[in-house]
Amino acid sequence: MITLKKSLQNKLFFGFIILFTIQMFPQQKDSLEIKTTTDEHWWGGAVWDGHIMPLENGYSINLYGNNKGNQAQPLLISDKGRVIWSEDPISYAINGDQILLTSLGSDIEISSSGSTLKEAFSYASHKYFPASGKHPDNLLFEQPQYNTWIELVYNQNQDDILKYAHAIISNGFSPGVIMIDDNWQEDYGKWDFHQGRFADPKKMVDTLHELGFKVMLWVCPFVSPDSDVYRDLEKKGYLIKTKEGDFPLIVKWWNGASAVLDFTNPGAVAWFDGQLKGLQEKYGVDGYKLDAGDSYFYNTPLTSFDASATPNDHTYSFQQFGLKYPLNEYRATWKMGGQPLAQRLHDKGHNWEDLTKLIPQITLQGLLGYPFNCPDMIGGGEYGSFIDLKSIDQELIVRSAQVHALMPMMQFSVAPWRVLNVQNLEAVKKAVAIRKEYTPIIMELVKNAAITGEPVVRSMEYEFPHQGYFNIKDQFMLGSNILVAPLLEKGKTKRLVALPKGKWKTPEGKILKGGKTYPFTVALDQLLYFERI
């Protein structure tokens, strides 16, 4: 491994990038320019952009205070075995055969390990974000998850949650983790069940347990202004303050404007931990969906307990908190590769374009060190699309369930029995049945990821290097031996599948010789997958 430093060259193309970097980074500590080969391809940075990777000419990003609403890592890796890393946020731009990089606070390290994407990942994983030896709660992988968001939105209440749980079972689905989403609580920062909507939350949780569910609650680092909790936390100094340090910082987010708990303050961490542990002791809650924490919420002049903390550091401190709870879920993380946190993709819309993003984004999660991942909610998490049944695309929900089926996690939110006809509901159940058949393999890969850091789902280039598969984004590998090729286009019944060299077996037992591309006709209830012999 070598560490390189190089002065910025006076090139017009990089003028804006240089100016942007100087404005965003308080101190520019390292910059360099590297050359790539004509057949070298790069992945890394922000999961949000996974669908446009490998990186194309003209792409640029600054990761300082910018996680793009999903996981991020100060990492680039290439299919020629090269690795770029910095302990602090980086910005980079692709210009032809050059990559211009700038880092805050740390040297940029350029390494080379082997000659493939897999070898580059292995080197980066072991050196920069080694596996912890642990993974999130088994039930997140062993059964489908159920999130109450789409069915109840902001009307989270005891009666309807229990109805949803009973309907899951009565409609032939197995119980798993049930996530009670936003607005179960009294207020942001007042982490107790709303008395007007939950008559007996302990009885509700007990009933859910008796049905076979584990219970997660949605929480976030925000605190509603002028509440009694807000005033108490302000006096204790547990809230992030404005730059002047004389008043709590109020941040605008998707559901209002709130103060922000300071997770760089040990006292604030202990307070929040006490709230969540109290819910477990009082009601029997099993775990938490820890939402928000995005670095852009801290990307403004502020004062915190750790005066040197960057926006990315604030994100990191919130994610460190989640390690206390094996049953967890995050959407926004920074430098948490190798850790036992469940990582969900950013909210997807109820549309076919977003469906095509699931595979390249979730495989990028794995390359960034986040193997315990969930491809958002089946059919999308955009609740407005599900209010009017006429606006629901049943075919999309079926194909979405098929994409989820052989990924690490499978999460329902919209109730398929409510929005699908009998035929399409059976197609979804068939996808769940396929998952059940392969759950032992999924769990084996999850346990392996906890030890080695290796992704559970992998891109074609990762498993079959230098065979022309670097740009395939509509099929993936579950481990090394199961190739999954869902259909991702509306109204289509045919697709091509690239089978690498070797022998591959279809679910019907037919043996195909690899090293070529095959056409397939795909029924609506059919998921294409192949086992390598």
C-alpha positions in Angstrom: 0.0 0.0 0.0 1.2 3.5 -0.8 0.0 6.9 0.2 0.0 9.6 -2.5 -0.2 13.3 -2.5 -0.3 15.6 -5.5 -1.1 19.2 -6.1 -4.3 20.1 -8.0 -3.6 20.8 -11.6 -5.0 23.9 -13.3 -7.6 22.3 -15.5 -10.8 24.0 -16.4 -12.9 20.8 -16.1 -12.0 20.6 -12.4 -12.5 24.3 -11.6 -16.0 23.9 -10.2 -15.0 20.7 -8.3 -12.0 22.4 -6.7 -14.1 25.4 -5.6 -16.9 23.2 -4.3 -14.4 21.1 -2.3 -12.8 24.2 -0.7 -16.2 25.6 0.3 -17.4 22.3 1.8 -14.3 21.0 3.5 -13.1 23.1 6.5 -9.6 21.9 5.9 -8.4 20.3 2.7 -5.7 17.9 3.7 -5.0 15.6 0.8 -5.7 15.7 -2.9 -4.5 13.6 -5.8 -5.2 12.6 -9.3 -5.0 9.0 -10.6 -5.2 7.5 -14.0 -7.4 4.6 -14.9 -7.0 2.1 -17.7 -9.5 1.9 -20.5 -10.9 -1.3 -19.3 -11.0 -0.5 -15.6 -14.3 0.1 -13.8 -15.0 1.6 -10.4 -17.7 1.2 -7.7 -18.1 2.9 -4.3 -19.1 6.0 -2.4 -22.9 6.3 -2.1 -25.4 3.5 -2.3 -28.0 5.9 -3.8 -26.0 6.0 -7.0 -25.5 2.2 -7.3 -27.7 2.0 -10.4 -25.3 4.3 -12.3 -22.2 2.2 -11.5 -19.7 1.4 -12.6 -18.9 5.1 -12.5 -19.2 6.9 -15.8 -17.3 9.8 -17.2 -18.5 13.1 -15.7 -19.7 11.6 -12.4 -18.8 13.6 -9.3 -19.7 13.6 -5.6 -18.7 15.2 -2.3 -19.4 12.8 0.6 -18.8 15.5 3.3 -22.2 16.0 4.9 -23.9 14.1 2.0 -24.9 10.4 2.3 -27.6 10.9 -0.3 -30.2 9.3 2.0 -28.6 5.9 2.2 -25.4 4.2 3.2 -22.0 5.7 2.3 -18.4 4.8 2.6 -15.1 6.7 1.8 -14.2 3.9 -0.6 -13.7 3.2 -4.3 -12.7 -0.2 -5.6 -12.0 -1.3 -9.2 -12.3 -4.5 -11.1 -8.5 -4.4 -11.6 -8.0 -4.9 -7.8 -7.3 -1.2 -6.9 -8.6 0.3 -3.7 -9.0 4.0 -2.7 -9.7 4.9 0.9 -9.6 7.7 3.4 -10.6 7.8 7.0 -12.4 11.0 6.4 -15.0 12.1 3.7 -13.7 12.4 0.2 -14.9 14.1 -3.0 -14.1 12.8 -6.4 -14.8 13.4 -10.0 -14.4 11.2 -13.1 -12.9 12.9 -16.2 -12.1 10.4 -18.9 -9.2 8.3 -17.7 -8.6 10.4 -14.6 -10.1 10.5 -11.1 -9.6 13.7 -9.0 -9.8 13.0 -5.3 -9.8 15.3 -2.3 -10.0 14.3 1.4 -10.6 16.2 4.7 -8.3 15.4 7.6 -6.7 12.1 6.4 -4.4 10.9 3.7 -5.9 9.2 0.7 -4.6 5.7 0.5 -4.2 4.0 -2.9 -3.7 0.2 -2.7 -3.6 -2.7 -5.1 -4.6 -6.3 -4.3 -4.9 -8.9 -7.0 -6.6 -8.0 -10.2 -10.4 -8.4 -9.6 -13.3 -6.6 -7.9 -13.5 -9.4 -5.4 -9.9 -9.2 -4.4 -10.1 -5.4 -4.1 -13.2 -5.8 -1.8 -11.5 -8.5 0.3 -8.5 -6.3 0.9 -10.6 -3.2 1.7 -12.9 -5.2 4.0 -10.1 -6.8 6.0 -8.0 -3.6 6.3 -10.6 -0.8 6.7 -13.9 -2.3 7.9 -13.3 -5.9 9.2 -16.2 -8.1 10.0 -17.3 -8.0 13.7 -18.1 -11.7 14.0 -21.8 -10.8 14.6 -24.9 -10.3 12.6 -28.4 -8.8 13.3 -31.2 -10.9 14.7 -31.9 -14.2 12.8 -35.6 -13.5 12.4 -34.8 -10.6 10.1 -33.5 -13.1 7.6 -35.5 -16.3 8.4 -39.0 -14.9 7.7 -40.4 -12.0 5.7 -40.7 -8.8 7.7 -43.9 -6.7 7.9 -43.9 -2.9 8.3 -47.1 -1.2 9.3 -46.3 2.0 7.3 -48.3 1.6 4.1 -51.4 0.2 5.8 -51.6 2.7 8.7 -49.3 5.6 7.7 -49.5 8.1 10.6 -52.5 6.4 12.2 -50.5 3.8 14.0 -52.9 2.3 16.6 -53.3 -0.9 18.6 -56.5 -2.2 17.0 -55.3 -1.9 13.4 -51.8 -3.3 14.2 -53.4 -6.4 15.7 -55.7 -6.7 12.7 -52.7 -6.5 10.4 -50.9 -9.2 12.3 -53.9 -11.5 12.4 -54.4 -10.9 8.7 -50.8 -11.9 7.9 -51.4 -15.3 9.4 -55.0 -15.9 8.2 -53.8 -15.1 4.6 -51.2 -17.8 4.7 -48.0 -15.9 5.5 -45.6 -16.8 8.3 -45.1 -14.4 11.2 -41.8 -12.7 11.4 -40.5 -9.3 12.6 -43.3 -6.7 12.6 -42.2 -3.0 12.5 -44.5 -0.5 14.0 -43.7 2.7 12.1 -43.8 6.5 12.8 -46.4 8.0 15.1 -46.9 5.2 17.5 -45.2 7.5 20.1 -46.6 10.5 22.0 -44.2 12.9 20.2 -40.7 13.0 18.8 -38.5 12.5 21.8 -41.4 11.3 24.0 -40.8 7.6 23.4 -43.9 6.0 24.9 -47.0 4.7 23.3 -49.6 7.3 22.6 -52.3 6.7 25.2 -55.1 7.7 22.8 -54.2 5.1 20.2 -52.8 2.3 22.4 -55.2 1.3 25.2 -52.9 -1.5 26.5 -49.6 -1.6 24.6 -48.2 -4.4 26.9 -51.2 -6.6 26.0 -50.6 -5.8 22.3 -47.0 -6.7 22.3 -47.8 -9.9 24.3 -50.4 -10.9 21.7 -47.9 -10.3 18.9 -45.4 -12.5 20.6 -48.0 -15.2 21.1 -48.7 -15.1 17.3 -45.0 -15.6 16.6 -43.9 -12.0 15.9 -41.0 -10.0 17.2 -41.8 -6.3 17.6 -39.7 -3.4 16.4 -40.6 0.3 17.0 -39.6 3.2 14.7 -37.4 5.9 16.5 -35.3 8.8 15.3 -32.8 11.3 16.8 -35.3 14.3 16.7 -37.0 16.0 19.5 -40.2 18.2 19.1 -39.5 21.8 20.2 -41.2 23.2 23.3 -42.2 19.8 24.6 -41.4 19.0 28.2 -38.8 16.5 27.0 -37.2 19.2 24.9 -37.0 21.6 27.8 -35.4 18.9 30.0 -32.9 17.9 27.4 -32.0 21.5 26.7 -31.2 22.1 30.4 -29.0 19.0 30.4 -27.1 20.1 27.3 -28.1 17.0 25.4 -29.3 18.8 22.2 -27.2 20.0 19.3 -27.0 23.8 19.4 -26.6 26.6 16.9 -23.2 27.8 16.0 -23.4 30.5 18.7 -24.2 27.8 21.2 -27.0 29.7 22.9 -30.0 27.8 21.5 -30.9 24.3 20.3 -30.5 23.9 16.5 -33.8 23.4 14.8 -33.6 21.1 11.7 -36.1 20.8 8.9 -36.8 17.1 8.0 -39.5 15.2 6.1 -42.0 15.5 8.9 -41.5 18.9 10.4 -38.8 20.9 12.2 -37.2 19.5 15.3 -34.3 19.7 17.7 -31.6 17.0 17.4 -30.2 14.8 20.1 -26.4 15.0 20.3 -25.1 11.5 20.0 -21.5 12.7 20.5 -22.6 13.5 24.1 -22.3 10.4 26.4 -25.1 11.8 28.6 -27.5 12.0 25.6 -26.6 8.5 24.5 -27.3 7.2 28.0 -30.6 9.1 28.0 -31.8 7.6 24.7 -30.6 4.2 25.6 -32.6 4.5 28.8 -35.8 5.4 26.8 -35.4 2.3 24.6 -34.5 -0.1 27.3 -37.5 1.2 29.3 -39.8 0.3 26.4 -38.3 -3.2 26.4 -38.7 -3.6 30.1 -42.2 -2.1 30.3 -43.8 -3.6 27.2 -41.5 -6.3 25.9 -40.5 -4.5 22.7 -37.7 -6.5 20.9 -35.9 -3.9 18.8 -35.8 -0.7 16.8 -36.0 0.8 13.4 -33.6 3.7 13.8 -34.5 6.2 11.1 -32.9 9.5 10.0 -29.4 10.4 11.2 -28.4 11.5 7.7 -25.3 13.6 7.6 -27.0 16.4 5.6 -29.1 17.1 8.7 -25.9 18.2 10.4 -24.4 20.0 7.4 -24.8 23.5 8.9 -22.8 25.5 11.4 -23.6 24.0 14.8 -22.2 23.3 18.3 -22.0 19.9 19.7 -20.4 18.1 22.7 -17.6 17.0 20.4 -16.6 20.3 19.0 -14.6 18.7 16.2 -17.4 16.4 15.0 -18.1 16.7 11.2 -21.6 16.0 9.8 -20.4 12.5 9.0 -19.2 12.0 12.5 -22.7 12.8 13.8 -24.2 10.2 11.5 -21.5 7.7 12.7 -22.3 8.3 16.3 -26.0 7.6 15.8 -25.2 4.4 14.0 -22.8 3.3 16.7 -25.7 3.5 19.1 -27.6 0.8 17.2 -25.0 -1.8 18.0 -26.6 -2.1 21.4 -29.6 -3.7 19.8 -29.3 -6.9 17.7 -32.8 -6.4 16.3 -32.2 -3.1 14.4 -32.6 -1.4 11.0 -30.9 1.6 9.5 -31.3 3.5 6.3 -28.5 6.1 6.6 -25.0 5.0 7.7 -21.4 6.2 7.4 -18.3 4.0 7.8 -20.2 1.2 9.5 -19.0 -1.6 7.1 -18.6 -5.0 8.8 -20.9 -4.1 11.7 -24.1 -6.2 12.6 -26.6 -3.6 11.5 -29.5 -4.3 9.1 -29.3 -1.8 6.3 -32.3 -0.9 4.2 -32.2 0.7 0.8 -33.6 4.2 0.5 -37.4 4.4 0.1 -38.5 3.3 -3.4 -41.4 4.6 -5.3 -44.2 2.4 -6.6 -42.8 2.4 -10.2 -40.8 0.2 -12.5 -37.8 2.5 -12.7 -37.2 2.2 -9.0 -37.6 -1.6 -9.2 -34.6 -1.7 -11.6 -32.5 0.1 -9.0 -32.8 -2.7 -6.4 -30.2 -5.1 -7.7 -27.4 -2.6 -8.5 -27.9 -0.7 -5.3 -28.1 -3.7 -3.0 -25.0 -5.3 -4.6 -23.2 -2.0 -4.0 -24.2 -2.1 -0.4 -22.3 -5.4 -0.2 -19.2 -3.9 -1.9 -19.2 -1.1 0.7 -19.2 -3.6 3.6 -23.0 -3.7 4.3 -24.0 -7.4 3.7 -27.1 -7.5 6.0 -29.3 -5.6 3.7 -33.0 -5.2 2.8 -34.3 -3.9 -0.6 -36.9 -1.6 1.0 -40.6 -2.5 1.0 -42.2 -4.8 -1.6 -44.0 -2.6 -4.2 -42.3 0.5 -2.8 -42.8 2.6 0.3 -44.7 5.5 -1.3 -47.9 5.4 0.6 -49.9 7.7 -1.6 -49.7 5.1 -4.4 -51.7 2.6 -2.3 -54.6 4.6 -1.2 -56.6 4.3 -4.4 -56.7 0.7 -5.5 -57.0 1.8 -9.2 -53.5 3.3 -9.0 -51.9 0.1 -7.8 -49.9 -1.9 -10.3 -50.4 -5.5 -9.3 -47.8 -6.8 -11.7 -45.2 -4.5 -10.2 -46.0 -5.9 -6.7 -45.5 -9.5 -7.9 -42.2 -8.7 -9.6 -41.0 -6.8 -6.6 -41.7 -9.7 -4.3 -39.7 -11.9 -6.7 -36.8 -9.6 -6.5 -36.9 -9.7 -2.7 -37.3 -13.5 -2.5 -33.7 -14.4 -2.7 -32.1 -11.3 -1.2 -31.0 -11.2 2.4 -34.3 -9.8 3.7 -37.8 -9.6 2.4 -40.1 -6.8 3.7 -43.8 -6.4 3.2 -45.7 -3.2 4.0 -48.7 -3.0 1.8 -50.9 -6.0 2.6 -50.8 -8.1 -0.6 -54.2 -9.7 0.2 -55.8 -6.2 0.2 -54.5 -5.0 -3.1 -54.0 -8.2 -5.3 -56.4 -10.5 -7.0 -56.3 -14.2 -6.2 -54.0 -15.1 -9.0 -51.4 -12.4 -8.2 -51.6 -13.1 -4.5 -50.7 -16.7 -5.2 -47.8 -15.5 -7.3 -46.5 -13.6 -4.3 -46.9 -16.6 -2.1 -45.0 -18.6 -4.6 -42.1 -16.2 -4.3 -42.2 -16.5 -0.5 -42.2 -20.3 -0.8 -39.0 -20.1 -2.9 -37.4 -18.0 -0.2 -38.4 -20.6 2.4 -36.7 -23.3 0.4 -33.4 -21.3 0.2 -33.5 -19.8 3.7 -30.9 -22.3 5.0 -28.5 -21.1 2.3 -29.3 -17.4 3.1 -28.6 -18.0 6.8 -25.3 -19.8 5.9 -24.3 -16.8 3.9 -25.3 -14.4 6.6 -23.2 -16.3 9.2 -20.3 -16.3 6.7 -20.7 -12.5 6.2 -20.4 -12.0 9.9 -17.0 -13.7 9.9 -15.5 -12.7 6.6 -17.5 -9.6 5.6 -18.3 -11.1 2.2 -21.6 -9.9 0.6 -24.6 -12.2 0.7 -25.8 -10.9 -2.7 -23.1 -10.2 -5.2 -22.8 -8.7 -8.7 -21.9 -10.8 -11.7 -18.5 -9.1 -12.0 -17.7 -9.9 -8.4 -18.2 -13.7 -8.9 -17.1 -13.9 -12.6 -14.4 -11.4 -13.2 -13.3 -10.1 -16.6 -16.0 -12.0 -18.5 -17.9 -8.9 -19.7 -20.4 -8.9 -16.9 -19.4 -5.6 -15.2 -22.5 -3.7 -16.5 -25.1 -6.4 -15.8 -27.7 -4.8 -13.4 -30.7 -7.1 -13.9 -29.4 -10.3 -12.4 -27.3 -11.2 -9.3 -25.7 -14.0 -7.4 -26.9 -15.3 -4.1 -23.5 -16.5 -2.7 -21.3 -18.2 -5.3 -23.7 -20.7 -6.7 -27.2 -19.3 -7.2 -27.9 -17.0 -10.1 -31.1 -14.9 -9.9 -32.6 -13.2 -12.9 -36.0 -11.6 -12.1 -38.1 -9.9 -14.8 -38.1 -6.1 -14.2 -40.1 -4.7 -17.1 -43.8 -4.1 -17.1 -45.9 -6.3 -19.5 -42.8 -8.3 -20.6 -42.8 -12.1 -20.7 -39.3 -12.6 -22.1 -35.8 -11.8 -21.0 -32.2 -12.8 -21.7 -30.0 -14.4 -19.0 -26.2 -14.5 -19.2 -25.0 -17.8 -17.7 -21.3 -17.9 -17.0 -19.1 -20.9 -18.0 -20.0 -24.1 -16.3 -23.2 -26.1 -15.8 -26.4 -24.6 -14.5 -29.5 -26.3 -13.3 -33.0 -24.8 -13.5 -35.6 -25.4 -10.8 -37.2 -28.0 -13.1 -34.0 -29.9 -13.2 -32.9 -29.0 -16.7 -29.1 -28.7 -17.2 -27.8 -25.8 -19.2 -24.2 -25.2 -20.4 -22.9 -21.8 -19.5 -20.7 -19.4 -21.3 -23.6 -18.1 -23.4 -26.8 -16.0 -23.1 -30.2 -17.8 -23.1 -33.7 -16.4 -23.9 -36.5 -17.3 -21.5 -40.2 -16.9 -21.5 -41.3 -15.9 -18.0 -44.7 -16.4 -16.5 -46.1 -13.8 -14.1 -45.7 -16.2 -11.2 -42.2 -17.3 -12.2 -38.8 -16.2 -10.9 -35.8 -17.3 -12.9 -32.9 -18.7 -10.9 -30.2 -21.3 -11.6 -27.9 -23.4 -9.4 -24.3 -23.8 -10.4 -23.3 -27.5 -10.5 
